[in-house]
Amino acid sequence: MNAAAEVRYFPQTQFNQIETRFDPEFGVLWGLMSPKPRPTFNPSLLAELRGYVDSIIQPGGLIWHEGRQEVINYAVIASKVPGVFSLGGDLSLFRLAIANQDRNMLVQYGRKCIDNLFPWSRNCDLPLTTIALVQGDALGGGFECALSASVLVAEESARMGFPEILFNLFPGMGAYSFLARKVGRRVTDELVTSGNMYTARQLYDLGVVDVLAPDGLGEATLYSFVRKHARTPNGRRALEMVRREVEPVTHEELMRIVNIWADAALRLSERDLRMMERLVRAQSRSAETLVDVPIATVTPLQRVG
């Protein structure tokens, strides 16, 4: 569709679990997650995501491409895993930390997540727009990652939800903060405590998804949004800044919630941990095995923010 090439940073940044490309026509930088061995936020992926964000921030939103300095106007996070954006946090790491009552491990993991999501939620404090493209399942931390972007684009049948309540926990890396600002406390409480999966169509009706794409046309729809946005970028980015001023999400708030989450995790019972282990096994198999998490039926009442 558009000219794209491998990103060449100055200084050069190498990734193993993220594929990058740059489209100079609209200044779109793509970061495509390809985590191993399963599509979750393992510590190595979190470190690479931090490198991806830093490679945008440190040169001030500039990039070297084919021997020329270009401006990044849009930074995208998406996935290369078919049918999956991200299955969320590293549950096997959580299980180990809880078994050892290692609060520091949980807090440090949460901090690494927040250190990625916070600058992303602020457009890296640069004149650019962050976008999440969801073309499959986004669970727990995967949903939080998508919510942190200024614009959430999702294909119609993509599924998103927070399964944490199924093992007596809650999503602790920004879900409540980002959602409450966007759709209000009532809808946020429903999404976080139901344990259900929601289609992108349902979440669009609730105001969570910003741009709804036909299945298979996520990238084309994202570029349609970019073309429209690029007609009046100054005004639109100024409004994005206003939104952050009116309803700010601070790093301190996010970290206080991480600490609440870590303490709650250490109180999980053996029954809760068995349910977590069941979801760990599901993560290890494939996204298709997560059909145990039901698709929600969204009623008109739920649409009230």
ABEGO torsion letter per residue (X at the ends): XBBBBBBBBOBBBBBAABBBBBBAAAGBBBBBBBBOABBBBBAAAAAAAAAAAAAAAAAGGBBBBGGBBBBBABBBBBBABBGBABAEBBAAAAAAAAAAGBAAAAAAAAAAAAAAAAAAAAGGGBBBBBBBBBABBBBEAAAAAAAABABBBBBAABBBEBAAAAAGBBBAAGAAAAAAAAAEAAAAAAAAAAGBBBBAAAAAAAGABABBBBBGAAAAAAAAAAAAAAABAAAAAAAAAAAAAABBBBAAAAAAAAAAAAAAAAABBAAAAAAAAAAAAAAAABAAAAAABBBBBBBAAAABX
